[in-house]
Amino acid sequence: MKKFILLIILSTSIISTHAQNDPRAVKLLNQVTAKLKSYKNIQAEFKYALTNKKAGVKSETKGKVFIQGNKFHANYMGIDDIYDGKKRYQIIHENEEINISVHKDDDAFTPDKIFTFYEKGYRKLWDIKQKIKGRNIQYIKLIPKDSKSPESYILLGIDMQNKNIYNVIVKEKDGSIITFEFTKFLTNQILPQKLFEFNKSKYKDYYINELD
């Protein structure tokens, strides 16, 4: 009888595991992760859009991100966001202000995670496939495991030809829709080291806020 009960528990556990993630989605995302880890560095340009019909919000902007090892430099919405491997510098040009902090691995979302955020905290489901601009894009639906997350779900579009991320569509519980579309994606480029360094002398008139 005990063996029978144990078998039922194990079977239920296996079914529950499969219900959490679609094996096809896991396999594809593992391929994407492996491809990303093979690059020495990444240089990408993207379009960002935020819409919320109920709130009457609609905004669009463009950005760039450079990632090399554990360092990054992103430019978006008038901000230069730099991490030199030790500290993070957020340079807000409009306010002439610089926030300096220790970059933590548990930060909710930072530029270096733009291509890897899906690895933890989500159920992974197989979704629709679409042909966009001549590319076969397979979508993976990410469901937050944390019920308190502001996101209802995320659609992660994978280019099936090169196994790179094509776009990200975030549906939030308040009705907001956030989209990232990568318009340029280069890898293994020769990037100057100063790209990931903060030069204080360039910002003499800026207010510096040491957060840590």
C-alpha positions as CSV (number, residue, x, y, z in Angstrom):
1,M,0.0,0.0,0.0
2,K,2.8,2.4,0.9
3,K,4.5,1.7,-2.5
4,F,1.2,2.5,-4.2
5,I,0.8,5.8,-2.4
6,L,4.5,6.7,-3.2
7,L,3.9,5.9,-6.8
8,I,0.8,8.2,-6.9
9,I,2.8,11.0,-5.3
10,L,5.7,10.7,-7.7
11,S,3.3,10.5,-10.7
12,T,1.4,13.6,-9.5
13,S,4.8,15.4,-9.1
14,I,5.8,14.6,-12.6
15,I,2.4,15.7,-14.1
16,S,2.7,19.0,-12.0
17,T,6.2,19.6,-13.4
18,H,5.1,19.1,-17.0
19,A,2.1,21.4,-16.3
20,Q,4.4,24.1,-15.2
21,N,6.6,24.2,-18.3
22,D,6.1,23.1,-21.9
23,P,9.2,21.0,-22.8
24,R,9.2,22.6,-26.3
25,A,9.5,26.0,-24.7
26,V,12.2,25.0,-22.3
27,K,14.2,23.3,-25.1
28,L,14.0,26.4,-27.3
29,L,14.9,28.8,-24.5
30,N,17.9,26.6,-23.6
31,Q,19.1,27.0,-27.2
32,V,18.7,30.8,-27.0
33,T,20.6,30.9,-23.7
34,A,23.4,28.7,-25.1
35,K,23.7,31.0,-28.1
36,L,23.8,34.1,-26.0
37,K,26.5,32.7,-23.7
38,S,28.7,31.9,-26.8
39,Y,29.0,35.6,-27.7
40,K,31.9,37.7,-26.4
41,N,29.7,40.8,-26.4
42,I,26.4,42.1,-27.7
43,Q,25.5,45.4,-29.3
44,A,21.8,46.0,-29.9
45,E,19.4,48.7,-30.8
46,F,15.7,48.6,-29.9
47,K,12.4,50.3,-30.2
48,Y,10.4,50.7,-26.9
49,A,6.7,51.4,-26.8
50,L,4.3,51.8,-23.9
51,T,0.5,52.0,-24.4
52,N,-2.4,52.0,-21.9
53,K,-5.7,52.8,-23.5
54,K,-7.6,53.3,-20.2
55,A,-5.0,55.8,-19.0
56,G,-4.6,57.5,-22.4
57,V,-0.9,56.7,-22.4
58,K,1.1,56.1,-25.6
59,S,4.8,56.7,-25.8
60,E,7.6,55.4,-28.0
61,T,11.4,55.7,-27.8
62,K,14.6,54.1,-29.1
63,G,17.6,52.8,-27.2
64,K,20.9,51.0,-27.4
65,V,22.6,48.5,-25.2
66,F,26.2,47.1,-25.1
67,I,26.9,44.0,-23.0
68,Q,30.3,42.5,-22.5
69,G,30.9,40.0,-19.7
70,N,29.3,41.4,-16.6
71,K,29.5,45.0,-17.8
72,F,27.0,47.0,-19.7
73,H,26.2,50.4,-21.2
74,A,22.7,51.3,-22.2
75,N,21.2,54.5,-23.5
76,Y,17.5,55.0,-23.3
77,M,15.0,57.8,-22.5
78,G,17.8,60.3,-22.1
79,I,19.7,58.2,-19.6
80,D,23.1,56.6,-19.9
81,D,23.2,53.5,-17.7
82,I,26.7,52.2,-17.1
83,Y,28.0,49.3,-15.0
84,D,31.8,48.9,-14.9
85,G,31.8,45.6,-13.0
86,K,31.7,47.2,-9.6
87,K,29.3,50.2,-9.6
88,R,26.3,51.3,-11.6
89,Y,26.1,54.8,-12.9
90,Q,22.8,56.2,-14.1
91,I,23.4,59.5,-15.8
92,I,20.1,61.4,-16.2
93,H,21.0,64.2,-18.7
94,E,17.7,66.1,-18.4
95,N,18.1,66.6,-14.7
96,E,21.9,66.8,-14.8
97,E,22.0,64.1,-12.1
98,I,24.0,61.0,-11.6
99,N,22.9,58.1,-9.4
100,I,25.7,55.8,-8.3
101,S,24.9,52.5,-6.7
102,V,26.2,48.9,-6.2
103,H,24.7,46.7,-8.9
104,K,23.0,43.8,-7.3
105,D,22.2,40.4,-9.0
106,D,18.7,40.5,-7.5
107,D,17.8,43.8,-9.2
108,A,14.3,43.3,-10.8
109,F,15.4,44.3,-14.3
110,T,18.6,45.9,-15.6
111,P,20.1,46.3,-19.1
112,D,22.3,43.2,-18.7
113,K,19.2,41.1,-18.2
114,I,17.4,42.3,-21.3
115,F,18.3,39.0,-23.1
116,T,18.2,36.6,-20.0
117,F,15.4,37.8,-17.7
118,Y,13.3,34.8,-18.7
119,E,15.6,32.3,-17.0
120,K,14.0,32.5,-13.6
121,G,10.6,33.3,-12.1
122,Y,8.4,32.3,-15.0
123,R,6.4,29.3,-16.3
124,K,7.3,28.7,-19.9
125,L,4.5,27.8,-22.4
126,W,4.6,27.3,-26.2
127,D,2.5,29.9,-28.0
128,I,1.8,31.1,-31.6
129,K,4.2,31.3,-34.5
130,Q,4.1,34.4,-36.8
131,K,5.9,35.5,-39.9
132,I,7.2,39.0,-39.4
133,K,9.2,40.8,-42.0
134,G,10.1,37.5,-43.6
135,R,11.2,36.0,-40.3
136,N,9.6,33.0,-38.6
137,I,9.0,34.1,-35.0
138,Q,8.0,31.6,-32.4
139,Y,6.5,33.0,-29.3
140,I,7.1,31.6,-25.8
141,K,4.5,32.7,-23.2
142,L,6.0,33.5,-19.8
143,I,3.7,33.4,-16.8
144,P,5.1,35.0,-13.6
145,K,5.3,32.5,-10.7
146,D,4.9,35.4,-8.2
147,S,1.1,36.2,-8.0
148,K,2.1,39.8,-6.9
149,S,3.9,40.5,-10.1
150,P,2.5,43.5,-12.1
151,E,2.8,41.4,-15.2
152,S,0.0,39.2,-16.4
153,Y,2.2,37.5,-18.9
154,I,5.1,38.2,-21.4
155,L,5.4,37.0,-25.0
156,L,9.0,36.4,-26.0
157,G,9.5,36.2,-29.7
158,I,12.4,34.0,-30.9
159,D,13.8,34.2,-34.5
160,M,13.8,30.5,-35.4
161,Q,16.5,31.0,-38.0
162,N,19.3,32.3,-35.7
163,K,17.7,31.5,-32.2
164,N,18.0,35.2,-31.1
165,I,15.4,37.2,-29.4
166,Y,13.4,39.3,-31.9
167,N,10.9,41.1,-29.6
168,V,9.4,41.1,-26.1
169,I,5.7,42.0,-25.4
170,V,4.7,42.6,-21.8
171,K,1.1,42.6,-20.8
172,E,0.6,44.2,-17.4
173,K,-2.3,43.8,-15.0
174,D,-3.2,47.5,-15.2
175,G,-3.8,47.2,-18.9
176,S,-0.4,48.5,-20.0
177,I,1.4,46.9,-22.9
178,I,5.1,47.3,-23.2
179,T,7.0,46.2,-26.3
180,F,10.7,45.9,-27.2
181,E,11.6,45.2,-30.8
182,F,15.3,44.7,-31.6
183,T,16.1,46.5,-34.8
184,K,19.8,45.8,-34.8
185,F,21.7,42.9,-33.2
186,L,25.5,42.6,-33.5
187,T,27.8,40.2,-31.7
188,N,31.6,39.8,-31.1
189,Q,32.4,43.4,-32.1
190,I,35.5,45.3,-31.0
191,L,34.2,47.5,-28.3
192,P,36.3,50.2,-26.6
193,Q,36.9,49.6,-22.9
194,K,36.0,53.2,-22.1
195,L,32.4,52.4,-23.2
196,F,32.0,50.7,-19.8
197,E,33.8,53.3,-17.8
198,F,32.4,56.3,-15.9
199,N,34.4,59.5,-16.6
200,K,33.5,61.9,-13.8
201,S,35.3,64.8,-15.5
202,K,32.7,64.8,-18.3
203,Y,29.9,65.7,-15.8
204,K,31.4,68.6,-13.7
205,D,28.1,70.4,-13.4
206,Y,26.0,67.3,-12.6
207,Y,24.7,66.5,-9.1
208,I,26.1,63.2,-7.9
209,N,23.9,61.1,-5.7
210,E,25.8,58.2,-3.9
211,L,23.0,55.7,-3.1
212,D,25.2,53.1,-1.4
